[in-house]
Amino acid sequence: MGSDVDGPDPARIADVTGFVREVDLLRRLAARGTGKARVSLADLARLVDVPRSTVHAYISGKIHPPSDVFDRIVIALGVPRAEWGSWNDAWFRVAGHLHSEKQAGDGPPVPRQLPLGVGGFVGRESDLAALDRLLTGSSDSRVALLTGMPGVGKSAVAIRWAHRAAPGFPDGQLFADLRGFADARPADPADVLTGFLRALGTRERDLPREPDQLAARFRSAVAGRRVLIVLDDASSAEQIRPLLPGTPGCAVLITSRTRLIGLVAREGAESRELGPLAVDDAVVLVGRTAGPDRVDADRAAAVELAEVCGRLPLALRIAAAIARVRPGTPLATMVEELRSADPLAVLDAAVDRETAVRTAISLSYRALEPEVQRVFRLCGLFPAGRITFPALAHAAELEPETLMPVMYTLLDLHLVVERTPARYVQHALLHSWARARCLADDDHDQRARALHRLIGHYAGLATEAAQLRHPRSYRDEYASFRHRESSFSAADEALAWFDVEFTTLTALARQAAETGLDALSTQLCVALHPEFERRRSAEWIPVSEASLTAAREAGSAAGQVLCLRVLSGAYWSRADHEQALRYLDEAAKLAGELNAPNLRGLVLSDLGRTSISMGRLRDAAEYYRQSVDLELVGEGAASVPNLVVLGDALWELGDLRGAYDLHTRAIETATRQGYAAGLQLAESHAGRSSQALGELERAVEHYRTGLDLCRSTGEHADEASVLANLAGAFRDLGDHENALVVARDALVNATRLAMLRTQAGAHHVIGTVMIELGDVEAARVELESALDLSTEANHPRGRGDALVALSAVHRHRKAFGEAYDAAGRARVISTETGHSLILADSLLATASVDLERGDVPAARGHAEQAQAIHEQASCRLGVQRADAVLKSLPPRRR
């Protein structure tokens, strides 16, 4: 065929143009002798079982066909078998050319989010072809819905089709597991939209906050683009609607266990219900799982086995796995056992979406020894279907050597999966069945004992890990469960454990609260507190609220104080200081009624931190002094966090020497205790006080030490803050290049963690560097961002810093009225809060405006006031700035 100079030759195909030309020649050649110029689109569509419009898109070059469809086109047009490989090579050349063109473009990112397809996929050709017609054909709707009972393979079919259809959606493929019927919470559409927008190139700062705005931004982002959106395991039409594009170029494929009638009626979604596998396909699946020799030995029994399992993929895989681990049992005997359980009455009716799977699980379960059955049921008590070997051993009250063969049996039958060593996961349906069986077969006392041991195991580990990372005596004092032997050798090992188990721990804390295990819920909540701080986790508020509710219902005043602290910290991190104070006031009252000095000291510390953020500096210092006094009486020494933050309060009030003394005491204490996270905190904050003192090289050394410790201890939030402060030190040293690099790094990290105050600080550094570089307009943009963020975060010091710097921007622009106003607003803030350094800087900014206006007496008066404040505070850089202004003034007249 390729030797005919006038005929088609795949070797001539290098790009889409060549592809269209040679395929047209192939159609002409195939039509010789038929009286037609070329094989018609209708005939070709019928031969390859693809809609006519889709075939036209493929052979006209509008869409590059999937490789398997192109293979069918080549065969249908009569290409000899010997030449199939050459045409296949040509397909890949065009695909590579298209990919190169896409990579070379300047367009937005092209997401490729489809997960790996299910291994051993069998059949479903008619369903896949139906999706072709619904989503890439001439159908008016571009929303398809796959429904069906659990275990029927909805997700597998969706992912299989999406991979096959991906070339038809050159602008990307988005995927989201909506967890509509998982043990975890259903996915929030706002979270899904945020992830989609990030994947499509939307910057963090441009992401809206309100769900309606997110949906609108998403519709705008995909308008005019060909994007495939796969939404797996949806729970409701309400969960889906915000995720639908507004223009027809995109296609949406949804899977759900429910029919989502509202989506069909209102949005016109095309629904297709997946039925069981075809008989031949089901038998192939049995052979792949149980072994082809078993099917070859008795194909009729294999067919019966497929039928008795309803030809559902999940049920088939489990039944075939039973056959595999019972090699001496003929398939016919297994079929007799299945029929004796009368499963068809349930399977054939398919009334309950879980019936067929339940039948298969029941048969697997009945094959187990009683002790294995008990352990399998206990797995259902765990909320997320994930459990470690030691935790399961503790819950089941079995020695490791006894539990090991039990787990081997469950693994062999695929009733659990070992994703990582000694960590077991159950399929959601298996887990649901195990839980139901546990509730039916085990009495309340047995379940309560097992659950208490399971959660207690994790609570004890969490407390030990938290103590290694952030040692505080109150955690041990109020812990209701402790392990006798140490499980971690060092803080970094504890950190790695938290990273792996964090989701499990939050789920267990809530389960403990819901099942009346208030003491364990409180223990987990307290142990997780530093992790909530580090991660800025969305679980912070739900877990602490659930634990607080449980403590209140149990009448545990100490538990309430501890949980109120954690909850107040969540609102403090969100800059909702008033709500944080309300919880702390309640905690303080309870701690006073308990006459518990250690709890009262903890609450006082939190009141101090919140007061600093609100600009109530004198209140903050007093709270911290009281807390330190209580620690000295109760424990004989002040804690590192209290020393650090009391130093911060003094720094804000202008006592820089006192601040640095406290920070260095904290460094010494943390070093003596081997407290890595505390040393990080102390070093980082010592950088701030030494920077304010004008000891810049020392400040950089402190910051770098703190930064290294942040990274080694996993303190991501503190890392962002230290980076912002280090950038400021580089700026003060005149190292503008490093200042900008580090500040922008801080901004990225702080934005990711939604740290408004740190974002404001990074913008402030960038803006002040831009002033020094003479780029006044860029400085204005950065500093206005800093002011907006500080206002949003209710952060008075950040607002004051931004206003002082904006005064300089306006002065450079000769907008003296605006400059004077900005400096005055900063001065008002400093007067209200007691920020003496901001007061001095605002006076100096006013003096600079006075000088520009020619009002020398006013400039002198304001500069001298600033100089006096900076001298009293030992702020060397401030004194130098004041001296510079005063030296620029003409001498006083005698």
N, C-alpha and C positions, 0 to 999 in steps of 0.2 A: 504493500500500500504506500509506504513511504518512498519507494523508488520511482513512482510516477511523478514527473516534474510538475504536472498540472494537478496532481492529487494532493491529499492531505499528508503532511509530514510533521510529526511531533517534534522533530529535531529543530524545526524553524521557530518553535514557540519559546519566547523569552519573557514576554510580558502579556498584559491583558489583550492588547491589540492583536498580537500574534495568536493568542488563544482563540479569540473570536473568529479570526480568519480561517484557521485550520479546522476548527470544529464545523464551520459552515461548509468547507470543502468536504469534510467527512459526511455531512448530511447530504450533500449533492451526490457523492459517490454512492452512498447507501440507497439513493432513490433511483439509480440507473435501472432502466427496464421497467419502471413502474408507471411511466408516463407523467411523473411529477418532477419538478425542478429540484426539490430537496425533500427530505422526510419532514412532514409537517410537525408543528409544535404539539398538536393534539395527539398524533400518533406516538411521538416521542414521550410525551407525558404519560400516556397509557403504558408504554413499554417499561418505563422506569418507576411507575407508581408514584409520581410526584405531580402536584397540580400544574396545569398548563402555564399559569402566570409565573410560577416558581421556575419552571424550565426556561421560560423566556428570559427571566432575570439572570439565570445562570449562563445561557449561551450567548446573551448579548453583552456580557461583561459587567453588568450592573452589580452582580454579586458573584463572588467566586464560589463555586459549588463545593459542598463537602466532598472529601476524597471518595467515600463509598458511593455517593450518588454519581460522581463523575465516572467511576468504574462501571456503573450500570449503564450510563449513557454510551460509553465506548463499546461495551458488549452489545447493547441494543443496536448500534449502528454498524455492527458486523465486523469489527476489527478482529483479525485473527489472534488467537491466544498468544502466539509468539511475539506480537507487537504490544500486548497490554502493558508490559513493563515500561516501554518507551513513552507511552501516553501518561502513565503514572508519574514518570520522571518529569514530564512536562508540567503536570499539575503542580508538583512541588516547586518547580522553578517560578511559576507564576505566584504561588503563595509566598515564596521568599521575596519576590520583587515587591509584592503588595506590602509585606511586613516592613521592608526597607523604606519604602515610600512613607509609611505611617511613622516609623521611627524618625525619619528626617524632618517631619513636619514640625510646625511650631504650635500645634494645637494643645488642648488641655490633656491631662493624664488619661490614659486608657486603662481602666481597671480590668483585671482578669481574676475575679474572685471565686470562680466555680471550684468547688472542692473536688477531690479525687472521686471518680465513680466507684460503684460497688464492684468488687472483684467477682468474676464468674457470672456476670450478668447473662440472663437467658431470656430469649424471646422478646415479646412485647412489640413486634414490628408494626402491628396494626395500630397500637396506641401511639407509637412514635410517628407513624404516618399521619394520624389524626392531628397530632400537635403541629406537624408541618403545615397542614391545611389551615388550622386555626390561627397560627401565629406568623406564618410566612407566606400564606396564600392570599386569596382574595377576600377572606372574611372581613366583615366590617369591624368586628371586635378585635382588639389586640390584647385582651386579657383572657387567659385560659386558666381553668381551675381543674386540678386533678383531685378527685375525692375517692374514698374507699375505706374499707375497714382496716384496722391496724394489722400490720404484717403483710399487706398486699403489695407493698413495694412502690408507694407513691414517690418517695424521695429518690429512690434509685432510678425510676423512669424519668423523673424531672431532670436529674443531673445528667443522665445519659443523653437525653434529647438536647439539653442545653449545650453540652460539649459538641454534639454533632452540628448544631445550628449556629455555633459561635461565629464562624466566618461571615454569616449574614448580618452580624451586628458589629461592624468594625469599630464603633465608638466605645465598646466595652461590654462586660458582663458583670452585673452586681448580684451578690448572693447574701441572703440573711436567713439564719435559723431563728424563727419567731418563737420557738419553744412554747407553742400553744398548748401542748399536752405533755410537756415535760415536767419533772419534779421541780425544776427551778422556776422562778417567776417568768411569766410570759414576757417576751421582749417588748419594751416600750417603743412605740413607733418613733418617738422623738430621738431615742438613742440610735435606732436603725437609720433614721434620716441623717443624723449627725455623722455616722460612719460612712454613709453613701456620699455625702457632700465632701467629706475629707478625701475619699477615694477619687472623686471627680475634680479635685484640685482646689476646693474652697479653703481659704486660709482660716486658721483658728479664730483670728480676730474678727473675721467676717461672718462667722456662724451665728445665726440668730439664736435667741434663747427661748422664744415662745414656740410651741408646737405648730401653730398655724403658720407662723413665719417660716419655720423650717420646711414645712410642706410646700409652701409657695416658692421658697428658694430652690428646693429640689426640682419642682416642675420647670422652673426657669433654667436650671442647670442642664436638664436633658432635652429641653425644647430644641427641635431641629436636628437632633442626633439620633442615631440608631443604636440604642442600648437595650440589652436583654436584662430583665430583672427577675430573678428567681426568689420567691418568698416561700420558704419551706415551713411546714407545720404551723399554719395559721389557726388561731382560735376563734376569730370572729370577723365579720365584715368591718366592724369599727377599727380593728387592729390593722386592716389592709388599706382602708380608704386613704389615709394620709400618704401612703407609699406609692400611690398610682400617679404616673405621669399625666400631663394634660394634653399631650399631642400624640398623633397616631404613629409617629416614626418608631416609637419604642414598643417592645412587647413585654408582657408580664405573665409569668407562669407561677401559679400558686398551688401548693399542696395543703390539704386539710383533711382531717377526719370527719368534719361536718360538711354539709352540702352548701353552706353559705348562701342560702336562698336570697337574702337581701342583696348580696353582691351581684347575683345573676339578674335580679329584677331591676335594680337601680342603675348599676354600672354596665349592664349588658355582658357580663362575663360569660364566656362559653364554657360550660361544664362538661367534663367527661369523667365517668365513674370507671375506675379500674376494677376489672373482674379478676378471678383467679387465673393462673397461668394455663395455657393450653396443655393438654395431656402430654404431648410429646415433650414440650419444654419442661414440664414438671418432672418427667422421668429423667431427663438429662440432668436436672438439678439434683435429683436423688443420687444419680450415679456419680456426680462430681463430689458429693459430700460423703456418701457411704462407701464409694469405690465402684468403678465401672464393672468389676468382676461380679459384684453382688447383683447388679441389674442384669448382666448377661446371663447369670445363672437362673434367673426367674423373672423374665420381663413382665409377665402377667401380674405377679405379686407386686412388682414395682409400680405398675399402673394402679393397682388397688390401693397401695400405700399412698400414692399421690392423691387419689380420690378421697380416701378417708381423712386426709389432712386438708381437704378442701382446696388442694392445689395452691395454697397460700405459701409464698416463699419462706417466711419466718417459720411457720409450722413445719414445712418440709425440711428445712435445714436442721431443726431440732430433732425431728423424727429420724432423719437419716443419720444424724450424729449418734443417736441411740443405737442404730444398727451398726454403726462403725465401731462403737466400743463393746458391742456384743457380737463379735465375728462368728461365733458358733451358732447363733440363732438365725434360722432362715427368715427371709422377708415375709413369707407366708405366715409364719408364726406371729411375727409382729403385727401383721394385719389382723389376725384373729384376736390378739390382745386389744388392739384398738377398737375393733367392733364390739368386743365384750364390754367395753366401757361406754358403748352407745354414743359415740361422738357425733355421728351423722345427724342425729335429731337436732343438734345444736348447729353443726357446721352448715348443713344445707339450708337451714332457714336464714342464717346470717342476720338474725335480729339484733344481736349484741355485737358491737364492733370488736370486742375482744374474745369472742367465743372460740373461734378456731385456734387462736394462739393459746388460750387457756387450756384447751384440750391437749395440745401438744406439750405444754409445760407440765400439765398434770401427769401425763404419761412419763415424762422424764423424771418427775418428782417421785412417782411410785416405784421407779427402778432404783431409788437410792436407799441406802441403809438408814435406819432411824436417826443415828447421830448426824449423818450428812444432811438429812431432811431438816433437822433442828437448826443446823448452822445456816442452811439456805434460807430458812424462814427468818432467822435473825438478821440476815442481810437486808431484809425489807424494812427493818426498824430505822435504818440509816437514811437520812432525808434525801441525799443526792445520789444514792446508789453507788457511792464510792467509799471504800473502807480499806484500811491498811491491815496487814497480817497481825501485827501486835494488838491493834485495837479490837479486831475480831476475836483474837484469842482471849483478851480480857473480858469482852462481853459474853463469850460462850463459856468462860471458865474452863478453858482447855489448855493443857501444856502445848508448847509449840510442836513437839514431836508427835502429839496426837492430832493436832489440827492440820498438819502438813498433808497427810494422805487424804483427808477430807477435802481440802482445797484442790488437790490433784484431780479428784473425782469430778468436782464441780467444773473445773477447767476442761476436762476431757469432754464433758457433755455440753460445753458452751453455755452453761448456766451462769457462769461469771467469766469475765475477760481480764487478763492480767496485762494492762497497758504498759505499766512500768513494774519493775521487780517489787513483789510483795504488796502491790496496790491493785485492788480488784474493783471492777466496774460491772454493773448489770445493765442490760438493755432496759429501757423504761418500762416495757410491758412485763418483762420478767420481774423487775423490781416491784411493780404494782401487784403482780400476782403473789409474790413472796410476802409482801406486807399484808395482803388480804388473808393469806393462809395463816400467817402469824397471829393475826387478830382472831381467827377462828379456832386455831388449835392450841394456842398457848394462853393460859389464864393471865389475868391482870397482874398478879404478883410476879409471875415469871417475866412478863414483858417489862414491867417497871424495874425489876432488878437488872435485867440485861441492859436496858436503856441507861439506867443510872451508872452502871459500870462502863458502858461505852462512852458516854459523855464525860464521865469523871476521868477516864483515861486521857481524853483529849484536853480537858481542863487542866489536869495536872501537868501535862507536857507544855501547854500554853503558858502556864504560870512560871514554870522553870525556864522556858525560853525567854520570856519577858524579863525575868530577873537577871538573866545573863546579859541581856542587852541594856536594860535600864533598871539597875537594882534599887528597889524601894521596899522597906520593911513591911509596909502595910499590905502588900500583895500576899505575902506569906501569912500574915496575921489573920486575914479575912478569907483565906482559901479554904474551901471545904474538902478538897481532895488533893493529896500530894503523893507523888511516887516515892517509894523508899530509896530507890537508887537513881543516880543521875543518868539522864538520857543524852545529854549534850556535853561535849568536851570544851566548847568555846563559844563565844558570842557569834562568830561568823557561821558556825554550824546551826545555831539557833535561828539566825536570820534566814538561812537557806530553807530551814524547815517551815518558817512562817510563809515564805514565798510559795512553797508548794501547798501548804495546808490552809491558806487564808480563807478561801471560799468555803471549805469544809467547816472551819471553825465558826464562821459567821452563821452558817446554816444550823450548826449544832447549838449555838447560843440561842437562836430563836426557838429551836425545837425544845430546848430545856425550859425556856420561858413558857412555852405553850403547854407543856406537860406537867407544870407545877414544880419543876426542879429549880426553884428560884435561886438557891445558893450557888448551884453550878452555872446558871445563867449569869449571875453577877460575877462569878470568878472568871468566866470567859470574857465577859464585857470588859472587865478591868485589865485582863491580860492583853486584850486586843487594842486597848486605848493607844499605845504608842504606834501600833500598826495603822490605825485609823489616821493618826496625825501624819505618819510618813506617806501614806498613799492618797490621802484626801478621798477616802473610799465612799462610794454612794451607799454602802451598807452601814455607815457610821450612825446615822440617825435611826434607821429601822431597828438595828440590833439594840442600841441603847434604850430606845423607847420600849421595846418588848421586854428587856431585862428590868427596866424601871417598873413597868406594869406588874411584872411577876413579883418583884420585891414589895410593892405596895400591897398586892393581894395577900402576900404572906405575912405582912406586918413587920418586915425586916427594916428597921430604921437605918442600920449600918449599910445594908444593901442599897437602900434608897439614896443615901449620901454618895456612895461610890458610883452608882449609875447616873445620878444627877450631874456629877462632875464630868463623866464621859459625854453625856448629852449636851452639857453647856459648851464643852470643847468643840463639838460639831458646829454649833451655831456661831461660836467665836471664829472658827475657820471660814465661815461664810460671811463674816463681817456683820452678823446680826447680833450686835453686842447687847442690845436691850433684852433680847430673849435669853442670851447667855447669862446675863445678870439675874434674871428672874429665877432661873434654875439654881444658880449659885446662892441666891438669898434663901431659897427653900432648903438647900443643902446645909447652909450655915445654921439655920434655925434647928434642923434635926440634929446636927453635930453638937450644938450647944445643949440640947435636951438630953443627949446621950452622955454628956460629960466625957467626950472622947477627944482628948487634946490632939491625937495624931490625925484624926479625921478633920478636926477644925483647922489644923495647920495646912492640910491639903487644900481645903476650900479657900483659905486665906490666900494661898499662892495663886489659885485660879482667879480670885477676885483681883489680885494685883496685876496679873497678865491682862485681864480684860480691861482694867482701868487704864493701863498704859495705852492699849489700842484706842481707847476712847479719849485719850488726852488728859485723863485725870491723874496727873503725875504724882502729886502729893499724896493722894489717896493710895495710889499704887505702892509708893515707897513705904507708907505706913502699914499696908497689908503685908508686904514682904518682911518688914522688920518684925511684925508680930509672928509671922510664920517661922522665921529663923529663930526667934526666942523660944518658941514651943519646941522646935527641933533640938535646940541646945539643952533644954531641960529634959526632954524625953529620950533623946538618942545620943546626946553628948557632942553632936557636931551638926553643922548646917549642911543641907544637901546641896549638891552641885547645881541643880536647876534653880534653887532659891538664891544662891549666891550670884549666879549669872544674871537672873532677871532683876534682882535688887540693884545690881550694878547698872543694868540698862536704865532703870528708873533714875538713878543718880546721873547718868549720862544725859538723859533727856532734861533733867533739871539744871544741868550745867556744872555738876561736880565731877569733872572728868578724872581727876586724880583718884577720888574715892571710887569711881566706877572701875578704873583700871585695877586698883588694889583688890576689889572684890572679884574681878575676872581672873586675876592671877591666883588668888586664893582658890578659886574654883578649879583652875588648871592643876594646882598642886594637889587638891583633894582628889580629883578624878584620876590623876596619875598614881597616887598612893593606893586608890581602890582598884586600879586596873579597869576602870569604867570607860570604855572606848567611846561610847555615844556621848557620855558626859564630857569627856575631854574634847570631843569635836565641838560640842556646844560652847564650852568655855573658850577654846582657841578662837572660834569664829567671832564670838562677841568681844573678846579681847582685841581683836582687830579693829572693831568699831571704835572702842574707847581710845586705843593708841592712835588711830587715824585722826580722831578729833583733837588729840593732843599735839598733832603735827608730826608724830614719829612715824613717818610714812613707810620707811623700809621695814620697820618692826611690824607695822600693820600688815604689810604684804606677806611677811613671814607667817604671822598668825593666820591670815586668811588661807594661805596655801596649805598650812598644816591642817586647818579645819576642813578645807576642801578635800584633801586626801582622805581624811577620816570619814567625811560624808560619803564618799564613794565606796570606801571599804566597808562601811556599816550600813549601806543601803538607804541613807537618809536623803531621799530625793528632794523633798520639800526644802530641807535645810541647804542642800546643795545649790538650789536656785537662789536662795537668799544670799549665801556666801559669794556666789558669782557676781551678783549685783553689787555687793559691797566691795569686792575686790576690784571691780571695774571702776568704782569711785576712787579707790586708792591710786589706781593707774592714772586716772584723770588728774588727781592732785599732784602726781609726780611729773605731769606733762607728757606721759606716754599715751598719746591719743589713739594710736593704732591698736594697742592692746586693750585700752579702755573700751573701744567700740566693739572689738571682737568678743570680749568677755561679756559685755552688757547685752549684746544680741543673743549670746548663748543663754544667759540668764533669762532673757525675755521668752525664748522658746520653751525652756523648761517650766517657767512660771505660768505661761499660758496653758500648757498641757495640764498642769495641776490646778488650774483656776485660782491661782494665788494673786489676788488683785493688788495687794500691797507691794509684793515683789515686782509685779509687772510695772507698777507706777515707779518704783525705784529704778528699774532698768531704763525706762523711758527718760527719767530725770537725768541719769548719767549721760545717756546719748545726747539729750538736749543741751546739757551744759558743755559737753565736748564740742558740739556744733557751734555754740557761741564762741568758744575759744578759737575755733577754726574759721570763724567769720561767716558761716552759713546761717544767717539769722532766720530765714524762712524755714529751713529744716529744723532748726532749734524750736521755733514756735510750734510746729506740728507735734514734735515729740513731747514738749512740755505741756501742751494742752491735753495730750493723751494722759500724761502723768497726773494732771489736775483732775481730769474726769474720773480716772480709776481710783484716785485717792478719795474723791467725793463719794463714789459708789461704795467704797470699802469703809466709809466713815472713819477715815484715817487722818486726824488733824495734822500730824507732823508731815505726812506726805503732801497734804494740801499746802502747808506753809512753805516747804521746800520748793514746790512747783511755782508758787506765786512769787517768791523771791527771784527765781531764775527768769520767770516771765517778765518781771519788772526790768531786768537787764535787756531782754529781747525788745521790749517796747522802747526802752531808752535808745538802743541802737537804731531803731526805726524813727527816732525823733518824735515818737508818740508819748510826750512827757506826761500828759494827763493819765493815760493808761498805765504808764510805768509807776507813777505816784500812787494810783489807785491799787495796783497789785501789791506794792510794798505795804500799803496801809492795811489791806485785807490780811496779809501775813502777820502784821503786827497785832491785829485784833485777835487772831487765832492764838498767838503766843501769849497774849495777856490772859486769855480765857483759860489756857491749859497749863501755863507755867513753863513752856518750852523756851528757856532763856537763850539758847543758841539761835533759835529762829527769830527771837526778838532782836538779838544783836544783828543778825544778817538782814532783817527787814529795815532796821535803822540805817545800816550801811547802804542798802539799796536806795533808801530815801535820800541819803546824803549825796549819792551819785547823781540822782535826778536834780537835786538842789544845785549841784555844781554845774550841770549842763544848763540849767536855767539862769545861772549867774547869781544865785542867792548864796553867797559865800558864808555869811553868818549861820544860816540854817544848815548848810552842809557841814560846817565845822561842829555845830552843836550835835547833830545826829551822829557824825562820825566819832566824836569823842564819847558819846554814850555807848556806841557799839564797842569801841576800844575798851572801855571800862568793863563791860560785861564779859568780853572775851578774855581780858586779863584775869578777871576773877575766876573764870572757868578754866584757866590755863590752856585755852584754845589757841595754839600758836598760829595756825593758819588764819584764824579770824583776826588775831592781832596784826598779822602781816597785811591783811587786806585793809584793815582800818588805817594802819600807818601809811599805806600807799595813797589812800584818799586824802589823808591829812597833809602829806608832803606835797600833794598836787595843788594845795590851796596857797594863796598868797599869804605872806607873813602878817601877823596881827599888827594893827596900827598902834603905836605907843601913845 
